[in-house]
Amino acid sequence: MDLSLRTETFGQDRRDWLGSAHGTDAPVGATLDVSKFTAGTHYPQGFIKSGIPLGKVTASGKYGPYDNAAADGRETCVGFLFTDVNVTRSNGTASTTVVGSMLLHGAIREAKLPVAIDAAGKTDLGARFIFV
């Protein structure tokens, strides 16, 4: 975990992937394993984008991007990253672990997600999410 002092600039993250406000009042904390994310895909501007489908790494209990082909627990989709999360330290390197929030139920505009979710991921989520 990175406990170094850093300066951050806050703005509004893009949440047009939300289909409604339903569920946004009760996101839960999620510790992210940054090594499981790909810089060019998941955090090209130094932050992991909100709307990324998440899976839980069995060995560590941390979360990474959902990947149906993974064999570490992330092959089961459990929710979506609710807010952007900065992974860049003040010295320009990426943190190894960051904390964000995860949406556990709601409506999702699938076409607006920053990465695609497959049919298996949607099945994992069951009736907790409606895709519009």
C-alpha positions in Angstrom: 0.0 0.0 0.0 1.3 3.4 -1.0 1.2 5.8 2.0 3.4 8.5 0.5 2.2 12.1 0.4 0.8 13.2 -2.9 -1.1 16.0 -4.5 -4.2 15.2 -6.5 -6.4 17.3 -8.7 -10.1 16.4 -8.6 -12.6 16.7 -11.3 -15.7 14.9 -12.4 -15.2 11.4 -13.6 -17.2 10.0 -16.6 -20.2 8.1 -15.3 -22.4 8.0 -18.4 -22.2 4.2 -18.2 -24.7 4.4 -15.3 -28.3 3.8 -16.5 -29.8 5.3 -13.4 -28.9 6.5 -9.9 -30.2 3.2 -8.4 -27.5 1.6 -6.3 -25.2 4.6 -6.3 -26.1 5.4 -2.7 -24.5 2.2 -1.4 -21.1 1.4 -3.1 -18.6 -0.6 -1.0 -14.9 -0.2 -0.6 -12.6 -2.2 -2.9 -8.9 -2.6 -2.7 -7.5 -2.9 -6.2 -4.4 -4.9 -7.2 -2.9 -2.5 -9.8 -0.6 -5.2 -11.2 -3.7 -7.0 -12.6 -4.7 -3.9 -14.7 -3.1 -3.0 -18.0 -1.8 0.6 -18.2 -2.8 1.3 -21.8 -6.3 -0.3 -21.4 -7.4 0.4 -17.9 -5.4 3.5 -16.8 -4.0 5.3 -19.9 -4.2 8.7 -18.2 -2.9 7.5 -14.8 -6.2 6.6 -13.3 -8.4 3.4 -13.5 -11.6 4.4 -15.2 -15.0 4.1 -13.4 -17.2 1.4 -15.0 -14.5 -1.2 -15.2 -16.0 -4.6 -14.4 -14.2 -6.2 -11.4 -13.4 -9.7 -10.2 -12.0 -10.7 -6.8 -8.5 -12.3 -6.7 -9.0 -15.3 -4.5 -5.4 -15.5 -3.1 -5.3 -11.8 -2.0 -8.9 -10.7 -1.6 -8.1 -7.7 -3.7 -9.9 -6.8 -6.9 -8.7 -6.7 -10.5 -10.4 -6.3 -13.9 -12.9 -9.0 -14.7 -11.4 -11.5 -17.1 -13.4 -14.6 -18.0 -10.1 -16.4 -19.1 -8.4 -15.8 -15.8 -7.8 -18.5 -13.2 -7.3 -16.5 -10.1 -10.8 -15.5 -9.2 -11.2 -12.6 -11.6 -13.1 -15.0 -14.0 -16.2 -14.2 -11.9 -17.5 -10.6 -12.3 -18.7 -9.2 -9.0 -19.4 -5.5 -9.7 -18.2 -2.3 -11.4 -15.6 0.3 -10.2 -17.8 3.2 -9.2 -15.3 6.1 -9.2 -12.0 6.8 -11.1 -9.0 5.8 -9.0 -5.6 7.5 -9.4 -2.7 5.0 -9.6 0.1 7.4 -10.2 2.4 8.3 -7.4 4.0 11.8 -7.1 7.3 10.4 -8.6 5.4 9.2 -11.7 5.4 5.5 -10.9 2.2 3.4 -10.5 1.1 2.4 -7.0 0.8 -1.4 -6.4 -2.5 -1.2 -4.4 -5.1 1.5 -4.4 -8.6 1.8 -2.8 -11.7 2.6 -4.7 -15.4 1.9 -4.5 -17.5 -0.8 -6.2 -21.1 -0.7 -7.4 -22.9 -3.9 -6.4 -26.2 -3.4 -8.1 -27.9 -1.0 -10.5 -28.5 -0.2 -14.2 -25.7 -0.2 -16.7 -25.5 1.4 -20.1 -23.4 -1.4 -21.6 -22.4 0.6 -24.7 -20.8 3.3 -22.5 -18.6 1.0 -20.4 -14.9 1.8 -20.8 -14.3 -2.0 -21.6 -16.7 -4.6 -22.8 -18.3 -7.2 -20.6 -19.1 -10.6 -22.0 -22.2 -12.8 -21.6 -20.5 -14.9 -18.9 -19.8 -11.7 -16.8 -23.4 -10.6 -17.1 -24.5 -14.0 -16.0 -22.1 -13.8 -13.0 -23.9 -10.5 -11.9 -27.3 -12.1 -12.1 -30.3 -10.0 -11.4 -28.2 -7.4 -9.4 -27.6 -5.4 -12.6 -29.8 -4.5 -15.5 -28.1 -3.8 -18.8 -29.8 -1.1 -20.9 
